[in-house]
Amino acid sequence: MNSLTQSPCWKTLQSLAAEISGQHMRHWFEQDPQRAERFNIDACGINLDYSKNLINQQIMEGLTGLANQQQVETKRDAMFAGEIINHTEERAALHTALRNFSGQPVMVEGVDVMPEVLATQDKMGDFVKRIHSGSHKGYTGKPLKEIVCIGIGGSFLGPKIMSEALKPYWHQGVNVHFVANVDGCHIHDVLATLDHEQTLVVMSSKSFTTQETLQNTLTTKDWFLKAGGTQQDIAKHFICVSSNIEAATEFGIAEENIFPMWDWVGGRYSLWSAIGLPIALRLGYENYRALLEGAYEMDCHFKQAPLEQNLPVVMALLGVWYTNFFGAQSHVLLPYYHYLRGFPAYVQQLDMESNGKCIAGDKEQIDYATGPVIWGSEGTNGQHSFHQLIHQGKVLIPADFMLPLKVENQNDTHHAMLASNCFGQTQALMQGKTFDEAYADLDGKGLSDDKRESLAHHKTMPGNKPSNTLLFEQLDPKTLGALVALYEHKVFVQGAIWGVNSFDQWGVELGKVLGNQVLDKIRNADEPLDLDASTNALIKRFRQALKK
Ligand SMILES: O=P(O)(O)OC[C@H]1O[C@H](O)[C@H](O)[C@@H](O)[C@@H]1O
C-alpha cells in the first residue's frame, strides 16, 4: 500500500466522493445561484469556469489539503530555483528560465544561466530579422523563403502547433514546413515542391541522436547536393538547434549555425528555447517574445496566487479528483478554434510523457492511477462523432472546452454558432435530460406506450458530466504562451501530488534501443534471427519483401 493512498487527505477525499454519489450538478446549480461565480478564476487573459464539475466547497478544500500534504508549493519553488528535481537524469527542469523576464539570475549548480539564455535569444532575433529582410541569402544570392523544419517529439510538436495556432500573426513572405516522421513519404513530398536555392533547413534535436531527425536531415542534405549545391554551400542553408554541440559539429553543421540549448530544458518543455526558432521565423521575433511573456505571466501567477485561486493548481486538482476518485482514465481537450486544433496533440506529449509513470519517489511501486490518456480535437467536429460517448457512455471523461471570444477577421455569424455550440455542449453534459423530459418530448408522436417508454430510455441523458470552460479574450501570442504554461504547470502539480518524476521518459528509450537492434537485422540479411518468435517472423517477412 502506498503512503499517498493511506494518507488522511486521500481518505477524506474518498468519503467526500462517496457523499456526493447520487447527487446531480443540475440541482447544485438550482440551489446555489452563485455557483458559476464561486468556481471561476481569471488570470493572464484566461477565464476558467470550473463550476460544471463534481465539486463543492468542501471538496475543493479537501483537494487543496491534498496539495498541501504533498508539498506542492515546496516542490514548485524547488523547480523555479533550479534544484535537481529530475533526479533520475540528475538535471534541473528550468524551462521557466527561458521566459524569465524578471531580470533576476537563475542559478543551476552555482552558475547563472541567464546570460547564455539571453545571448541565444539575441542570436535568434538577429537571425530571424536577416531571414525576413532577405539579407541572409542562399548560395546563389537568392533570399531563403522556404523553411524546412526537421525534428520530432518536443522538437516538433511545440514549433508546429504553436505556429499553426497563431496563423493570424504570421509574417508574410516565408513558407514554413515541418517534417517529423522517418516515413520517407513526408520528407519526399515536402522537398518535391521546393527550390533548393531558396530553402533554409532548421534541424532541431536536443540530443542530436534521434534517428528520425538525423535521417531526414541526411536525406535533405543529399537532395540539396544533388540539386546543385556543394558541401561548402551547406553553411548558408542548414542550421541546427541542439544541446549536443559536439555531435552537431561532427555532423557537419558550421559552429556559427548552431543555436544552443541545455540539458536542463526537457524536450517537451523546449519551445521556449531555440527549439522555438521555427515559431519566430513563422511569426516574427516580436510575436515570439510575446509568447514567452505570456508564459512568464503564468509563471508569476503560479508562484504567487493562493492555491484555491491558482489556475494550474485548480485544474490539476480537478484532474486528480476524477483520475483517482472516479476512475476516469482519459481527459478530452476540445478547442473551439480551428487554428488551435493541434493543441490536444501538444498536451498529449506534455502530459502523457511527463506523468505516465509507475514509480513514486526513489523506488516506490505506485498503486494508484497517474496521468490520464489525453485526446481530443477541434469543436464542433467532435460533436458529430465522439461526443456521443462522452454524453451517454459508461466511462467518465472530463473535458476542457476552449474558446477565444474574439478572433481576427471575425465572421460574426460563424463565431456565434461556434460559441453557442461550445456553451451548449457544456450545458448538455452538465444537465443531461431526465427520463420524464424525454418521455414528455415524445407526446403526440403517435407512438405506442411501450415504444414511447423504450425510446424515452434511449433518449435519457445522464448529465452530471464534468467540464471546464476556458475563455480567452483572443488567442494572441501572449495568451497562447500563458495557456501552454498553464498546462505545463498543471502537469507539474499532478506529478508533485502523485510523487512521480515528471521530467524523465525512460519508457520511450526502450523502444528506441530495440528499434535499432531490429534495424541491424533488417539491413544485414545474414544476422541470425534470435529474437522472440513473433518479431523474428515479422523481420523475415520484411526481408523477403525486400528481395522481391
Ligand atoms: O530533440 P531530440 O533529442 O531529437 O528528441 C526528440 C524527442 O525524442 C524522444 O523520443 C523523447 O521522448 C522526446 O521527449 C523528445 O522530445
The ligand as an SDF file (V2000), in Angstrom:
LIG
                    3D

 16 16  0  0  0  0  0  0  0  0999 V2000
   15.1430   16.6650  -29.5550 O   0  0  0  0  0  0  0  0  0  0  0  0
   15.5360   15.2370  -29.6080 P   0  0  0  0  0  0  0  0  0  0  0  0
   16.7160   14.9230  -28.7440 O   0  0  0  0  0  0  0  0  0  0  0  0
   15.7450   14.7920  -31.0330 O   0  0  0  0  0  0  0  0  0  0  0  0
   14.3530   14.3970  -29.0350 O   0  0  0  0  0  0  0  0  0  0  0  0
   13.1030   14.3670  -29.6150 C   0  0  0  0  0  0  0  0  0  0  0  0
   12.1320   13.5820  -28.7430 C   0  0  0  0  0  0  0  0  0  0  0  0
   12.6010   12.2550  -28.6710 O   0  0  0  0  0  0  0  0  0  0  0  0
   12.3560   11.4280  -27.6000 C   0  0  0  0  0  0  0  0  0  0  0  0
   11.9300   10.2080  -28.0410 O   0  0  0  0  0  0  0  0  0  0  0  0
   11.6500   11.9450  -26.3850 C   0  0  0  0  0  0  0  0  0  0  0  0
   10.6980   11.0570  -25.9240 O   0  0  0  0  0  0  0  0  0  0  0  0
   11.0330   13.2890  -26.5590 C   0  0  0  0  0  0  0  0  0  0  0  0
   10.8130   13.8590  -25.2880 O   0  0  0  0  0  0  0  0  0  0  0  0
   11.9150   14.1840  -27.3830 C   0  0  0  0  0  0  0  0  0  0  0  0
   11.3170   15.4550  -27.4840 O   0  0  0  0  0  0  0  0  0  0  0  0
  1  2  2  0
  2  3  1  0
  2  4  1  0
  2  5  1  0
  5  6  1  0
  6  7  1  0
  7  8  1  0
  7 15  1  0
  8  9  1  0
  9 10  1  0
  9 11  1  0
 11 12  1  0
 11 13  1  0
 13 14  1  0
 13 15  1  0
 15 16  1  0
M  END
$$$$
